[in-house]
Amino acid sequence: MDYKLDFIKISIMITLSKLKKEAEERKGKNSHNDSLISRRRASVRDRLLVKEIQEMELTLPATCRVNFENPNELHKFDLNVSPDEGYWQGGKFHFTIDIPEDYNMVPPIVKCLTRLWHPNINEGGEICLSLLRQNSIDGMGWAPTRTLKDVVWGLNSLFTDLLNFDDPLNNEAAEHYQTDKDGFKLKVKDYIQRYAKRMYG
């Protein structure tokens, strides 16, 4: 009787071990498939970027400079904006642009690394710009038809025509402008002197 029970236990253990091994193999295949899909998606993005970066560099505003720290990584680059008019004239503002694998279905991830006093860029570097939002209530959000050229021009325009005091990210800066325009201008200039002074050009 005990012999039969031991045999049944051993059979169950072998079956469980076999099922576990099969599940692990399936999981391995799935992660391999996920990895293939991820690589395929990244290569679609990289093919798009070759074309878009050429277009972006041909149409770059005079106030912008682009830098690729690693020329083999087209999905990561820096943008410097040096406004030649408006409140932020004389400053140099550094942005990082990171293009996710799901580009162009999703927008690039953009951060401002230069501290500034601005209604649409907070002091933590987050940016309020419709075209960088997946879903935007004004209908101007990200769409697969948009390109890196649009992103660069949009960021550049945050210092001039896209400057928006009525839909701020930095409420304190917007209120400062509404209540004390001269004080706002002085604070902008103070931040430029401390954090964004151009050394040349």
C-alpha positions in Angstrom: 0.0 0.0 0.0 2.8 2.4 0.9 4.6 1.4 -2.3 1.6 2.6 -4.3 1.4 5.9 -2.5 5.1 6.5 -3.0 4.7 5.7 -6.7 1.7 8.2 -7.0 3.7 10.9 -5.2 6.7 10.4 -7.5 4.4 10.5 -10.6 2.8 13.8 -9.4 6.3 15.3 -8.7 7.5 14.3 -12.2 4.3 15.7 -13.8 4.6 19.0 -11.8 8.3 19.3 -12.7 7.5 18.7 -16.4 4.7 21.3 -16.4 7.0 23.8 -14.6 9.7 23.2 -17.2 7.2 23.7 -20.1 5.9 26.9 -18.6 9.5 28.3 -18.2 10.2 27.4 -21.9 7.0 29.2 -23.0 8.0 32.2 -20.8 11.5 32.1 -22.4 9.9 32.1 -25.9 7.6 35.0 -25.0 10.4 37.1 -23.6 12.4 36.3 -26.8 9.4 37.4 -28.8 9.0 40.5 -26.7 12.7 41.3 -27.3 12.3 40.7 -31.1 9.3 43.1 -31.2 11.2 45.7 -29.1 14.2 45.5 -31.5 11.9 45.6 -34.5 10.1 48.7 -33.1 13.5 50.4 -32.3 14.7 49.7 -35.9 11.5 51.3 -37.3 12.2 54.3 -35.1 15.8 54.5 -36.1 14.9 54.4 -39.8 12.5 57.3 -39.3 15.1 59.2 -37.3 17.7 59.1 -40.1 15.3 61.0 -42.4 13.8 63.3 -39.7 17.2 64.4 -38.4 18.4 65.4 -41.8 15.2 67.4 -42.3 15.6 68.9 -38.8 19.2 70.0 -39.4 18.3 71.6 -42.8 15.5 73.7 -41.2 17.1 74.4 -37.8 16.2 77.9 -36.5 19.2 80.3 -36.3 18.7 80.4 -32.5 19.1 76.6 -32.1 22.0 74.2 -32.0 21.8 70.4 -31.9 24.4 68.0 -30.4 24.6 64.2 -30.6 26.8 63.0 -27.7 26.9 59.6 -29.3 26.5 59.7 -33.2 25.4 56.1 -33.1 22.4 56.9 -30.8 20.1 59.1 -33.0 17.3 58.7 -30.4 19.2 60.9 -27.8 20.4 64.4 -28.4 20.7 67.8 -26.8 19.2 71.1 -28.1 20.4 74.5 -27.1 18.1 77.4 -27.7 19.6 81.0 -27.5 16.7 83.4 -28.0 17.6 86.6 -30.0 14.5 88.5 -28.9 12.0 88.7 -26.0 12.4 88.3 -22.3 14.9 85.4 -22.5 17.2 87.1 -25.0 20.9 86.6 -24.0 20.2 83.3 -22.3 21.2 79.8 -23.5 18.7 77.0 -22.6 19.7 73.4 -22.7 17.1 70.7 -23.5 17.5 66.9 -23.7 15.4 65.0 -26.2 14.9 61.3 -25.8 12.9 59.4 -28.5 11.2 56.3 -27.2 11.0 53.0 -29.1 7.3 53.6 -29.8 8.1 56.8 -31.8 6.3 58.1 -33.9 3.2 56.7 -32.2 4.3 58.6 -29.0 6.0 61.9 -28.7 9.7 62.4 -27.7 10.5 62.9 -24.0 11.9 66.4 -23.5 13.4 68.0 -20.4 14.9 71.5 -19.8 18.1 71.2 -17.9 18.6 75.0 -17.5 16.8 76.7 -14.6 14.6 79.6 -15.8 11.7 81.7 -14.8 9.0 80.9 -17.4 5.3 80.3 -17.3 5.4 77.2 -19.5 8.6 75.5 -18.2 8.8 74.8 -14.5 11.9 75.0 -12.4 12.1 71.2 -12.4 12.5 71.2 -16.2 9.0 70.0 -17.2 7.6 71.6 -20.3 4.0 72.6 -21.1 3.8 72.3 -24.9 0.8 70.8 -26.6 2.6 68.9 -29.3 4.6 67.0 -26.6 1.4 65.6 -25.1 -0.1 62.3 -26.3 -3.6 63.7 -25.6 -4.2 67.4 -25.7 -7.5 69.1 -25.1 -6.7 71.8 -27.7 -6.3 69.3 -30.5 -2.7 70.4 -31.0 -1.2 67.3 -29.3 1.2 64.7 -30.7 0.2 62.9 -33.9 2.3 60.4 -36.0 2.4 63.1 -38.7 4.5 65.3 -36.5 8.3 65.2 -36.7 11.4 66.3 -34.8 11.5 69.5 -36.8 8.1 70.4 -35.2 9.5 69.6 -31.8 12.5 71.9 -32.2 10.5 74.7 -33.7 7.9 74.3 -30.9 10.6 74.5 -28.1 12.2 77.5 -29.8 8.8 79.2 -30.1 8.2 78.8 -26.3 10.4 81.9 -26.0 8.4 84.0 -28.5 5.1 83.2 -30.2 4.1 80.1 -28.2 4.7 81.8 -24.9 1.4 81.4 -23.0 0.6 83.1 -19.7 -3.0 82.0 -19.8 -2.3 78.2 -19.7 0.8 78.0 -17.4 2.7 75.1 -16.0 4.5 77.4 -13.6 1.5 79.3 -12.0 3.8 81.4 -9.9 5.7 82.8 -12.9 2.4 83.5 -14.7 0.9 85.3 -11.7 4.2 87.3 -11.3 3.8 88.5 -14.9 0.1 89.4 -14.4 0.7 91.4 -11.2 4.2 92.8 -11.8 5.5 92.8 -15.3 8.7 94.8 -14.4 9.4 92.4 -11.5 8.9 89.4 -13.8 11.4 90.8 -16.4 13.9 91.4 -13.6 13.6 87.9 -12.3 13.9 86.4 -15.8 17.1 88.4 -16.3 18.4 87.4 -12.8 17.9 83.7 -13.7 19.7 84.2 -17.0 22.7 85.8 -15.2 22.8 82.9 -12.7 21.9 79.9 -14.8 21.8 80.6 -18.5 24.4 83.2 -19.4 25.8 82.8 -22.9 29.5 82.8 -22.9 29.6 83.6 -26.6 27.4 84.2 -29.6 
